[in-house]
Amino acid sequence: MIAPAQWVVLFRHGHSEWNLSDRFTGWTDISLTETGLAEATAAGRRLAQAGYAFDEVHGSVLQRTRQTVTALLAAMGSPEVPLFTTWRLNERHYGALQGMNKREIFATWGEAASRRWWRGYFEAPPPLSRDDPRHPRFDPLYAALGPGDLPASESLRDCQQRMLPYWNEVLLPRLRAGRRLLVVSHGNTLRGLVMHLDALDAVTMERVEITSGVPLVYRFASDLSVLGREWLAMPASTPS
């Protein structure tokens, strides 16, 4: 096992059912494919091989992250590690784009505006109407949330701002207490966290990619300032 240190591992879930048709998923509760489950299993084995172990896992309420956690912890041989879920670690809400593929989105709103929505930091896609069945107020997963917490669309900044209270108020105190943490979330949510941890500006943020299925390890000094980060490279496949 690696020596005790202040670190956290970030992990983006792998391939989901809507990746097959290039559809924007957002808060839609889509499951992983067999490929996505295999990615989680491989990552769990790699983490165990590198000597990592966890006291807690934190993830979104969406099933693709919960499936990821189950497969990853099983591969590590530690299925008993507790999982804490929160809507604050959900993927960015894509508003009216949810459920559509890029070809449909380009045809409806044009390529330039569409690319600003999904890569930019400030601009949110067109929102869902309150009566749209895709609106989270109709989803029992969010029955306990107040109307002000339910997005009809989010920019990356919006997503980051609803995620950061969980980082500051829940995860940082646990990290300070020496807990070994795994955070399993989504591409844009983790982009927002990386932007915060690395003190990136909005222009630089647009070029940041979070690789799915590969653990990202952040190490911290005693004052919880970032010492550095590294991708935990996956072993190359061995030809059969």
C-alpha positions as a Markdown table, in Angstrom:
| # | Residue | x | y | z |
|---|---|---|---|---|
| 1 | Met | 0.0 | 0.0 | 0.0 |
| 2 | Ile | 1.2 | 3.5 | -0.7 |
| 3 | Ala | 2.5 | 5.6 | 2.2 |
| 4 | Pro | -0.1 | 7.7 | 4.0 |
| 5 | Ala | -0.5 | 11.1 | 2.3 |
| 6 | Gln | -3.1 | 13.7 | 1.6 |
| 7 | Trp | -4.4 | 12.8 | -1.8 |
| 8 | Val | -7.7 | 12.3 | -3.6 |
| 9 | Val | -8.4 | 10.2 | -6.7 |
| 10 | Leu | -10.8 | 11.6 | -9.3 |
| 11 | Phe | -12.4 | 9.2 | -11.8 |
| 12 | Arg | -14.7 | 9.9 | -14.7 |
| 13 | His | -17.2 | 7.0 | -15.5 |
| 14 | Gly | -16.7 | 5.1 | -18.7 |
| 15 | His | -18.8 | 4.3 | -21.8 |
| 16 | Ser | -22.6 | 4.7 | -21.4 |
| 17 | Glu | -25.5 | 3.6 | -23.5 |
| 18 | Trp | -26.0 | 7.0 | -25.0 |
| 19 | Asn | -22.4 | 7.2 | -26.1 |
| 20 | Leu | -23.4 | 4.6 | -28.7 |
| 21 | Ser | -25.6 | 7.2 | -30.5 |
| 22 | Asp | -23.5 | 10.3 | -29.5 |
| 23 | Arg | -26.4 | 11.7 | -27.5 |
| 24 | Phe | -26.0 | 14.4 | -24.8 |
| 25 | Thr | -26.8 | 12.7 | -21.5 |
| 26 | Gly | -26.5 | 15.3 | -18.7 |
| 27 | Trp | -28.9 | 14.4 | -15.8 |
| 28 | Thr | -30.6 | 11.7 | -17.9 |
| 29 | Asp | -30.2 | 8.4 | -15.9 |
| 30 | Ile | -28.5 | 6.2 | -18.5 |
| 31 | Ser | -26.6 | 3.0 | -17.6 |
| 32 | Leu | -23.1 | 1.9 | -18.6 |
| 33 | Thr | -22.4 | -0.4 | -21.4 |
| 34 | Glu | -20.3 | -3.6 | -21.0 |
| 35 | Thr | -17.4 | -1.5 | -22.2 |
| 36 | Gly | -18.0 | 1.1 | -19.4 |
| 37 | Leu | -18.1 | -1.7 | -16.8 |
| 38 | Ala | -14.9 | -3.2 | -18.2 |
| 39 | Glu | -13.2 | 0.2 | -17.9 |
| 40 | Ala | -14.2 | 0.5 | -14.3 |
| 41 | Thr | -13.0 | -3.0 | -13.6 |
| 42 | Ala | -9.6 | -2.3 | -15.2 |
| 43 | Ala | -9.2 | 0.9 | -13.3 |
| 44 | Gly | -9.9 | -0.9 | -10.0 |
| 45 | Arg | -7.2 | -3.4 | -10.7 |
| 46 | Arg | -4.8 | -0.7 | -11.6 |
| 47 | Leu | -5.5 | 1.3 | -8.4 |
| 48 | Ala | -5.0 | -1.9 | -6.4 |
| 49 | Gln | -1.8 | -2.7 | -8.2 |
| 50 | Ala | -0.5 | 0.8 | -7.5 |
| 51 | Gly | -1.2 | 0.4 | -3.8 |
| 52 | Tyr | -4.3 | 2.6 | -3.4 |
| 53 | Ala | -7.0 | 1.9 | -0.9 |
| 54 | Phe | -10.0 | 4.1 | 0.0 |
| 55 | Asp | -12.0 | 4.9 | 3.1 |
| 56 | Glu | -14.9 | 6.5 | 1.2 |
| 57 | Val | -16.2 | 7.0 | -2.3 |
| 58 | His | -18.3 | 10.0 | -3.3 |
| 59 | Gly | -20.3 | 10.1 | -6.5 |
| 60 | Ser | -23.4 | 11.5 | -8.2 |
| 61 | Val | -26.8 | 10.1 | -7.8 |
| 62 | Leu | -26.8 | 8.8 | -11.4 |
| 63 | Gln | -26.7 | 5.1 | -12.0 |
| 64 | Arg | -23.7 | 5.2 | -14.3 |
| 65 | Thr | -21.5 | 6.5 | -11.5 |
| 66 | Arg | -23.0 | 4.0 | -9.0 |
| 67 | Gln | -22.3 | 1.1 | -11.5 |
| 68 | Thr | -18.8 | 2.4 | -11.9 |
| 69 | Val | -18.2 | 2.4 | -8.2 |
| 70 | Thr | -19.5 | -1.1 | -7.7 |
| 71 | Ala | -17.3 | -2.6 | -10.5 |
| 72 | Leu | -14.2 | -0.6 | -9.5 |
| 73 | Leu | -14.4 | -1.5 | -5.8 |
| 74 | Ala | -15.1 | -5.2 | -6.6 |
| 75 | Ala | -12.0 | -5.3 | -8.8 |
| 76 | Met | -10.0 | -3.8 | -5.9 |
| 77 | Gly | -11.3 | -6.4 | -3.6 |
| 78 | Ser | -12.9 | -3.8 | -1.3 |
| 79 | Pro | -16.7 | -3.8 | -2.0 |
| 80 | Glu | -17.4 | -2.7 | 1.5 |
| 81 | Val | -16.1 | 0.8 | 1.1 |
| 82 | Pro | -19.0 | 3.2 | 1.7 |
| 83 | Leu | -20.4 | 5.2 | -1.2 |
| 84 | Phe | -21.9 | 8.7 | -0.5 |
| 85 | Thr | -24.0 | 10.2 | -3.4 |
| 86 | Thr | -25.1 | 13.7 | -4.1 |
| 87 | Trp | -26.7 | 15.6 | -6.9 |
| 88 | Arg | -24.0 | 18.2 | -6.6 |
| 89 | Leu | -21.6 | 15.7 | -8.3 |
| 90 | Asn | -24.1 | 15.1 | -11.2 |
| 91 | Glu | -23.0 | 15.9 | -14.7 |
| 92 | Arg | -23.7 | 19.3 | -16.1 |
| 93 | His | -27.4 | 19.7 | -17.1 |
| 94 | Tyr | -27.5 | 20.2 | -20.8 |
| 95 | Gly | -31.0 | 21.7 | -20.9 |
| 96 | Ala | -32.8 | 21.3 | -24.3 |
| 97 | Leu | -29.8 | 19.5 | -25.7 |
| 98 | Gln | -30.4 | 16.5 | -23.5 |
| 99 | Gly | -31.2 | 13.4 | -25.5 |
| 100 | Met | -30.2 | 14.9 | -28.8 |
| 101 | Asn | -27.1 | 14.0 | -30.8 |
| 102 | Lys | -24.6 | 16.5 | -32.3 |
| 103 | Arg | -26.1 | 16.2 | -35.8 |
| 104 | Glu | -29.6 | 17.1 | -34.5 |
| 105 | Ile | -28.2 | 20.0 | -32.4 |
| 106 | Phe | -26.2 | 21.5 | -35.2 |
| 107 | Ala | -29.3 | 21.3 | -37.5 |
| 108 | Thr | -31.4 | 23.1 | -34.8 |
| 109 | Trp | -29.2 | 25.8 | -33.4 |
| 110 | Gly | -26.1 | 25.9 | -35.7 |
| 111 | Glu | -22.6 | 24.6 | -35.1 |
| 112 | Ala | -21.0 | 27.7 | -33.7 |
| 113 | Ala | -23.6 | 28.3 | -30.9 |
| 114 | Ser | -23.7 | 24.6 | -30.1 |
| 115 | Arg | -19.9 | 24.4 | -29.6 |
| 116 | Arg | -20.0 | 27.4 | -27.3 |
| 117 | Trp | -22.6 | 25.7 | -25.2 |
| 118 | Trp | -20.8 | 22.4 | -24.6 |
| 119 | Arg | -17.2 | 23.7 | -24.5 |
| 120 | Gly | -17.4 | 27.2 | -23.2 |
| 121 | Tyr | -17.5 | 28.2 | -19.5 |
| 122 | Phe | -20.1 | 31.0 | -19.4 |
| 123 | Glu | -22.9 | 30.2 | -21.8 |
| 124 | Ala | -25.7 | 27.7 | -21.0 |
| 125 | Pro | -27.7 | 25.8 | -23.6 |
| 126 | Pro | -31.4 | 26.7 | -24.1 |
| 127 | Pro | -33.3 | 25.7 | -20.9 |
| 128 | Leu | -36.1 | 23.2 | -20.6 |
| 129 | Ser | -39.5 | 24.5 | -20.0 |
| 130 | Arg | -41.0 | 23.6 | -16.6 |
| 131 | Asp | -43.5 | 21.4 | -18.3 |
| 132 | Asp | -40.9 | 19.4 | -20.3 |
| 133 | Pro | -40.9 | 15.8 | -19.1 |
| 134 | Arg | -37.1 | 16.0 | -19.1 |
| 135 | His | -37.1 | 18.6 | -16.3 |
| 136 | Pro | -35.6 | 17.3 | -13.1 |
| 137 | Arg | -38.7 | 18.3 | -11.1 |
| 138 | Phe | -40.4 | 15.2 | -12.6 |
| 139 | Asp | -37.6 | 12.9 | -11.5 |
| 140 | Pro | -38.1 | 11.2 | -8.1 |
| 141 | Leu | -34.3 | 11.2 | -7.5 |
| 142 | Tyr | -34.7 | 15.0 | -6.8 |
| 143 | Ala | -38.0 | 15.0 | -4.8 |
| 144 | Ala | -36.2 | 16.3 | -1.7 |
| 145 | Leu | -34.6 | 19.3 | -3.5 |
| 146 | Gly | -36.2 | 22.8 | -3.6 |
| 147 | Pro | -37.2 | 24.4 | -6.9 |
| 148 | Gly | -34.2 | 26.7 | -6.7 |
| 149 | Asp | -31.8 | 23.8 | -6.8 |
| 150 | Leu | -33.2 | 22.2 | -9.9 |
| 151 | Pro | -31.6 | 23.4 | -13.1 |
| 152 | Ala | -33.3 | 23.6 | -16.4 |
| 153 | Ser | -29.9 | 24.1 | -18.1 |
| 154 | Glu | -26.4 | 24.8 | -16.9 |
| 155 | Ser | -23.2 | 26.4 | -18.2 |
| 156 | Leu | -19.9 | 24.9 | -17.0 |
| 157 | Arg | -19.7 | 27.8 | -14.5 |
| 158 | Asp | -23.2 | 26.9 | -13.2 |
| 159 | Cys | -22.1 | 23.3 | -12.8 |
| 160 | Gln | -18.9 | 24.2 | -11.0 |
| 161 | Gln | -20.7 | 26.6 | -8.6 |
| 162 | Arg | -23.2 | 23.9 | -7.5 |
| 163 | Met | -20.4 | 21.3 | -7.2 |
| 164 | Leu | -17.9 | 23.4 | -5.2 |
| 165 | Pro | -19.9 | 23.6 | -1.9 |
| 166 | Tyr | -19.6 | 19.8 | -1.7 |
| 167 | Trp | -15.8 | 20.0 | -2.3 |
| 168 | Asn | -15.3 | 22.8 | 0.3 |
| 169 | Glu | -17.8 | 21.7 | 2.9 |
| 170 | Val | -17.7 | 17.8 | 2.7 |
| 171 | Leu | -14.6 | 16.6 | 0.9 |
| 172 | Leu | -12.0 | 19.0 | 2.1 |
| 173 | Pro | -12.8 | 18.4 | 5.8 |
| 174 | Arg | -12.5 | 14.6 | 5.2 |
| 175 | Leu | -9.3 | 15.1 | 3.3 |
| 176 | Arg | -8.0 | 17.2 | 6.2 |
| 177 | Ala | -8.9 | 14.4 | 8.6 |
| 178 | Gly | -6.8 | 11.9 | 6.6 |
| 179 | Arg | -9.5 | 10.1 | 4.8 |
| 180 | Arg | -8.5 | 8.4 | 1.6 |
| 181 | Leu | -11.1 | 9.6 | -1.0 |
| 182 | Leu | -12.3 | 8.4 | -4.4 |
| 183 | Val | -14.6 | 10.8 | -6.3 |
| 184 | Val | -16.5 | 9.2 | -9.2 |
| 185 | Ser | -18.2 | 11.8 | -11.3 |
| 186 | His | -18.7 | 13.1 | -14.9 |
| 187 | Gly | -16.6 | 14.9 | -17.5 |
| 188 | Asn | -17.9 | 18.5 | -16.9 |
| 189 | Thr | -18.2 | 18.2 | -13.2 |
| 190 | Leu | -14.6 | 17.1 | -12.9 |
| 191 | Arg | -13.5 | 19.7 | -15.4 |
| 192 | Gly | -15.0 | 22.3 | -13.0 |
| 193 | Leu | -13.1 | 20.8 | -10.1 |
| 194 | Val | -9.8 | 20.6 | -12.0 |
| 195 | Met | -10.3 | 24.3 | -13.0 |
| 196 | His | -10.6 | 25.1 | -9.3 |
| 197 | Leu | -7.7 | 23.0 | -8.1 |
| 198 | Asp | -5.4 | 24.1 | -10.8 |
| 199 | Ala | -6.5 | 27.8 | -10.7 |
| 200 | Leu | -7.2 | 27.8 | -14.5 |
| 201 | Asp | -8.9 | 30.7 | -16.4 |
| 202 | Ala | -11.9 | 30.2 | -18.5 |
| 203 | Val | -10.0 | 30.2 | -21.8 |
| 204 | Thr | -7.6 | 27.5 | -20.7 |
| 205 | Met | -10.5 | 25.6 | -19.2 |
| 206 | Glu | -12.1 | 25.1 | -22.7 |
| 207 | Arg | -9.1 | 23.0 | -23.7 |
| 208 | Val | -9.2 | 20.7 | -20.6 |
| 209 | Glu | -10.2 | 17.1 | -21.2 |
| 210 | Ile | -11.0 | 14.6 | -18.5 |
| 211 | Thr | -10.2 | 11.1 | -19.8 |
| 212 | Ser | -12.8 | 8.6 | -19.0 |
| 213 | Gly | -11.8 | 5.4 | -17.3 |
| 214 | Val | -8.4 | 6.7 | -16.1 |
| 215 | Pro | -7.8 | 7.7 | -12.4 |
| 216 | Leu | -6.5 | 11.2 | -11.8 |
| 217 | Val | -4.5 | 11.6 | -8.6 |
| 218 | Tyr | -4.2 | 14.9 | -6.8 |
| 219 | Arg | -1.6 | 15.3 | -4.0 |
| 220 | Phe | -1.9 | 18.0 | -1.4 |
| 221 | Ala | 0.5 | 19.7 | 1.1 |
| 222 | Ser | -0.4 | 19.9 | 4.8 |
| 223 | Asp | -2.3 | 23.2 | 4.2 |
| 224 | Leu | -4.2 | 21.4 | 1.4 |
| 225 | Ser | -2.6 | 23.4 | -1.4 |
| 226 | Val | -2.1 | 21.3 | -4.5 |
| 227 | Leu | 1.4 | 19.8 | -4.7 |
| 228 | Gly | 0.8 | 18.1 | -8.1 |
| 229 | Arg | -1.4 | 15.7 | -10.0 |
| 230 | Glu | -0.8 | 12.6 | -12.2 |
| 231 | Trp | -2.9 | 10.3 | -14.4 |
| 232 | Leu | -2.5 | 6.8 | -13.3 |
| 233 | Ala | -1.7 | 5.2 | -16.6 |
| 234 | Met | -3.5 | 2.0 | -17.5 |
| 235 | Pro | -1.3 | -0.9 | -18.6 |
| 236 | Ala | -1.2 | -1.6 | -22.4 |
| 237 | Ser | -3.3 | -4.5 | -23.6 |
| 238 | Thr | -1.4 | -7.7 | -24.1 |
| 239 | Pro | -1.9 | -9.2 | -27.6 |
| 240 | Ser | -3.7 | -12.5 | -27.5 |
